[in-house]
């Protein structure tokens, strides 16, 4: 039976970023659907103040549609999509970056809907809450304040995190390229940056949303390491793998590795599509 890939984006991203990967998967004969989490994609807020010439003072006060969106909202939305996809056969849930938190919450709640979960340099908290991992040695090289170089407004007042990705500030652009796509061209980087939306929700979950052995632990799982990732370093990816394996030693991660940065696998998706194709073959045979 042919599996359906359900693709979940990371912070400030949306389904648009998966278009090249979906094209490559389609050419290999695979079915896929890219998810827009609540407040993302065409439901995102793009204020006139965000357009050129920008009015950053006005942008700092414009309400955003993503305000109040919670991890529970994201998980419920994803579960609805998984229910529909499951009607057509096996489902492979693929999550990138912050999308791993939502994938984990969905697997905690409805493992019956997922035949395999694939984390591509994605967060799957086990021992700590996500924000607490940033204080750990594996994240020491990550400048968590880099987004602040183009931060707009007060997150506490807006009820969301807003970043001006249309900035022309050389320092901010250099920091973002180093973090996300150091191995890409300037043109690739700016193109990808223009797919980002300015707003992201604030809720990354609590200890109740960490991976749970009784449910999440029943789902076959793969971790695709991104060897050149500067925003979720390889050392942290490996730590998340170790923690997941310790939680469910009878169901360890199947581990794969791709070269490249946090976004390179989406800019040049052929290697990732081949890996996912291999997983589809495994899942189809076991369904």
N, C-alpha and C positions, 0 to 999 in steps of 0.2 A: 504494500500500500504506500502511496506517495505521501510523505509528510508535508505539512505546511509549516514554513518558517514564519514565526511571529517576531518581528524586530522591534526592540524597544530602545529609544534614544536616551542620551544622557542630558546633563544640565544645559540649558539655553539652546538645546537642539530641537529637532522635530523630525517628522517622517521624511522631509525633503533630503536630508543628508544620506538616506539609504538608497536613493535613486540609482546611482552607479552600481551598487552591490546588487540591487534587485534586477537590474538589466543583465548583469553577469550570471546571476542565479537562473534567470529565465532562459538565457542562451544555453545553459547546461541542463535545462529541462525541469527546473525546480519551481514550485509554487511558493510565493511569499506575500506577506502583508506587513506593511510598516505602520506602526502605531503612532498617533499623536496623543500624548497624555493630556489631561485636562489643562486648558490654558496655553496649549501649544499649537503650532501649525496655524491654520486659519482662525483659530480661536485666541490667538495671541493679541496683545495690545501693541499697536504701532501708532503712536501719537504723531500728530502733525509736527509737534516740537522735535521729534526725532528726525524729521526730514531736513534737508539742507535748504537754507541756512538753519542750523540747529539753534534752538532756544533751550539751553540746558537748565535755566532757572525754571522755566515752565515745565520741562520734562521731569524735574525733581518732584513735582506735586501731582502729576497726572495719575489718576487711579488706574490700576492694572487688573485685567480679568483674572489673573492667576492668584490674586490676594485671597487668602483663606483656603486655597487648595491644600489638601493634606496628603500624606502618604497613603492613608486609607482610601482617599478618593482615587488616587492613581491606581492602586491595586484593584479596586472595584471596577474601574474602567477597563483595565487589562483583563480581568477575569471575564467580563462580558464578551470581549473579543475572543478569548480562548474558548469559551463555550461555543461560539459560532464556528470557530475553526475546527474544533474537535468533532463536529458533525460530519466533516469530510475526511476524517482519518487521523493518523498520528500528528502530533504537534511538537515542534521543536521551538522552544522559546529562547531567543537570542537577545542578550542585553549588553549594552555598552556603558561603561563608566557609571554615572549615577543611576542609570536605568537598572543596574543590578539590584539596587535597594527595592525597587518596585517588583522586579522579577522574584526576588526572595520572598517578599510579602505575599505575592500571588501563590508561590509554591508552598508556603506555610499554610495558606488557607485552602487551596484546591489542587493538591498534587495529582488528583485523578485526571486533570485536564492537560497535563504536561507529560510527554513521553521522554523528553530530554530537555534540560536547561543548559544553555551555553553562555558562559560569562566571558566576554571579550574585554580584557583589562577592565573589569567591572567590580563594583563594590558588592561583597557578600559578607556582611558583618556576622561574626560568630562570637568572639570573646569580648568585643567592645562595641559601643555605639560608634557610628561613622565619624562623628566629629572628634571623638577621643583618639581615633587612630592618627589624627594629624599631629598629635604630641609624641608619637612613637618614633624611635630611631629610624625606621624604614622611610619615614616621610621627611627626614631632616633636610634633604636637599630641595624640597618643594617650597616655593615661596607662596604661601597661602594668601598673602596680601596682594598678589599680582592683579587680581580682579579689581582691587581698590584703586588702581591707577586710572580707571575710567568709570568708577562707581558714581552713580547719579542718585541724589536724594538719600534720605535716611531710611534704611530698611525697617527700622522699628515703626516709623511713622507710615511708610508706604504699605507695610505688611507683606513685603516681597523684596527680592534682591534685583536691583536694576543696574545694568552695565551698558555704557555707550560703546557698542562694538563698531560704531561708525566714526569713532575718534580718529584723528590724524596725528595724535601725539606719538612721536617716534619711540619714546620709552615704553609706552603701553603696547604698541604694536610689536616691538622687539620682544617684550616679555611674553606676549601671547603666542608669538611664533615659536619661541624657545620652548614653551610649555606644551604646545599642542601639535605643531607640525614643523619641527626644526629641520626635518629631512625633505621638506617640500619646497617648491619654488615660491617666490614672493607672489606670483600670480595665483598659484594654487591656494596659498594661505589666505589671500584677500578674498578670493572667491568663496572659500569655506566660511570665512568670517562673516560674509554677507548673507549666509544662510542662517546664522545665529539670530535668535530673537533677544530683545533686551531684558526681558523679565524671567525670573525663576522663582518658584515657591521656596519657602524657608524650611519646610518640614522634611527632615531626613530620618525620622523615626526614633524610636526609643529601644530599650533593651527587649521589649516585647516583640519587636520586629526583626530581631536577629534570626538567623537560620535555626529552625527547630528540627531536631533529629527525627521526631515521630512522623513528620509530614514532609517537609523539604527534603529530609534525609532519605526518603524512599524514591526520589526522582533520580534517574541516571543523570550524571552531570559532567560537563566538560568545561575546562578553563583554558581559554586561548590567551597565552601570554603575549604581550607586545614588548619585544626585547628592548626597543628604544624609547619607551614611554617615559617622559619626564614629569608628567602630572600625576600619574599613578605608577611610581617606580617599580621596577621588576622585583626588588626586595619586598615591597608590600604585596605585590601580586602573589609572590611565593608564600608569604606569610598567610594570606587568605586561603591559599590552597592547603597549607599545612593545618590550619585551624578547621577547615571543612573536613579534611580527612580524619582528624582526631575526633571530630564530632560523630562521624559515621564511618568508622574504619572498614565496615563491611561494604560500603558503597563509596569508594574513593573517587576523586576527580580523574577523568581521562584528560591528560594535559597535552596541549599542543602549543607550538610557539611560532609566531610570525615575526619577521624583522620589521622594524619601523616604529614610528612615533604613535601618539595617541589617536591621531586622525588619518595616518597614512593608509591604513587598511581600508578606509572608506574612499580615499582619493584614488588608490590603485587597488581595486577590490578583487582582482583575479585570484591571487593566492588565498584570500579568505574564502572566496566562493568555492574553491576546490576543497578546502578543509570542511566547510559546511556540507558539501556534496558527499564527502566520505561519511560524515555523521548521519546524513539522510539515508545512505545505504544501510548503515548499521541499524538505524531505527526502523526502517521499512521491513527489514528481515525479522526483527524481533516483535513487530506489531501483530 
